Amino acid sequence: MVSIKKVVIIGPESTGKSSLCAQLAAHYKTTWVEEYAREFLLTNGKEYTYEDLLFIAQKQVVLEETELENFSSVFRAAESRGLLAPVFIDTDMYVMKTWCEFVFKKCHPWILNQVAERKYDLYLLCNVDVPWVKDILREYPDLDTRKKLYHHYKDAMVNQPVPWVEISGSYEQRLSIAVKAVDNLLAG
């Protein structure tokens, strides 16, 4: 049976998460799950409510589950070879938890339950050591706020059981660090 290895890329905004997901998916000839929040905000505007974050989180889970099911069916033909197949996920419930707590000082119980229930194989935590890139959806261009958010994510990683690797340096170094981490995961 094909063993799907789920790799989540997290970190503050404008740290190259989506680009890294796309690069890793291309490198491993696989797929990646996009961040639903971008679609929601592009459709509904940059302002969002506490309840919107719950809706976004629920849609993110549906998007992830749908992509994983599609991915599994593609790789069923390779089951006899015992392949390990990575899937890259741009955002998970730790991101939703962080945004709820950072913006609204509280978090939906549903999101907290998902943090506890959903299982992943590796986290790649993107640091804020790359320049902030202006985007119509981004909220926090100042480095101090980005560092605070990074430390929220790092605290989450330190206090959970899944292996994680910090991704930092130039964009080329980030890809290299990520590939090495994923190769180590796949080597078992």
N, C-alpha and C positions, 0 to 999 in steps of 0.2 A: 504494500500500500504506500502511496505517496504520503510523505509526512510534510505537512505545510508548516513552515516556520513563520510565525507572525512577528514582524519587526516594526515597532512604532517609532516614528520620528516626532519628537516633541521639543518644545522650547518657546521662548517669546516670539512675538511677531518679528518679521524681517530678519530672520536668522538663517534663511535658506532651506527651510524644511521641505517645501513643495518641490523646489529644484532638486534637492538631494533625493527625494522620493523618485522623481522622474529619472534621474541619473542612475540610481541603483536598480530600478526596474529595467532600464535599458541594458545595464551591465549584466544582469542576471537573466535577461530575456524572460521577464515575468511581468507581473502587473502590480499596480498600486492603487490604494483607496484614497481618493481625494478628500479634502476637508469640506464638509457640507456648509460650514458657516459662511464661506465665501459666496456660495451660490445664494444662500438666504439673504445676506447683506446686500448683494448686488441687486437682488429682486425687490427687497423691502426697504432698502436704505440703511445708512450707517447707524442710526439710532436703534437700540434694542432694549428690551425689558428683561427683567429676571425670568418671567415666564417664557420669553423667546429663547433663552438659553436652554431651558428644559426641552422645548420643541427641537432646537438645533441638536441637542445631545441625542434625542430619540431618533431623529433622522440620520445622524451620524452612525448610530448602531445599525439601523436598517441598511444603510449604504454599505457598511463594512460586511455585514452578513450576506448581502446580495453578491458582492464582489467575491467573497470567499467561496460561495456556492458555485458561481460561474467559473472561478479558478479551479476548484476541485474537479469539476466535470471535464475541463480541458486536459487535466493531467491524469485522469483515470487510466488512459491507455498506457501510461508509463509505470503503473503500479508494480508490475512484475520486476522492475529494476530497482525497487526500493529507493526511489529518488527522494531527496530532500529539496523542497521547493520554497523559496522565500517569497513572502508577500509583504509589501511595504505599506504602512498605514500612516497617513499624514493627519495626526491628531487622534487622541483617544479621550477617555473620560477624565484622566488627570488634567487635561487641558480645560475641559469644561468645568471641572471642580475649581481649578485655579481662577478662571474667569469669573465664575460665580462669586467666589470669596474675595477676589481682588476688587471687583466692581461693586458688588452688592453686599459684601460682608456676611454672606450666608450661602448655603448650597442646598439644592434640592435633594431630598432623601433618595430619589430614584437614581440620580447621578452617583451618589455615594455607594449605593448598592451595586451599580454597574462597575465602579472602580474595584470593588471587592470580588465580583463574580467573573469578570472578563479575564481571560488568560492569554498572555503573550509570551514570547520567547526571548525577546531582546528589546531594549529601549536604546535609542540614540538621542542623546540630549544635546541640542544645538546651543552653543554659547553665543553671547552677544558681541563677540570680538570681530564682527564684520560690520561694515558701514550700514546704517539704517537706510533703506530704500523707500522713498515716498511712494505711497499707494493710496488710492482714495478710501480704502477701508481701514487703514492702519491708524491706531490711536495714540501711541506713545513713542514719539521720536527721541525723547530725551534719554540719555544713557543711564541716568540714575534710576529711572522707572524701569527701564529694560533690565538693569542689573537686579532690581528687587524681584521682578517677575522670574528671572533666571534662577534666583535663589529659592523661590517657591517651588519651581520644578525640580531643582536639585534636592531640596528637602524631601520631596515626594519620592524621588528615586532612591535616596539613601534609606528611606523607611519602608521599602517594599522589597519583596524577595526576588524579583526578576533581574537578571544581569542587565547592566546598563553601561554605556560608554559615552564619555563626553566627546563631542565633536567640536573642534575649534581649529583656528588657523585660517589660511587662505581657502578659497573654494576648492582648489585642487587638493590641498592637505585634508580638508574635510571629507572629500570623496575617498581619498586613500585610507583615512582612519576608519570610515564607515565600511568600506570593502573588506578591510582586514577584520573588523569585528564580525561582519556577516560570514566571512570565510571561516572564522573560528567557530561560530555557531553551527555552521553546516558540517564542519569536521567533527563536531560532537565532543 
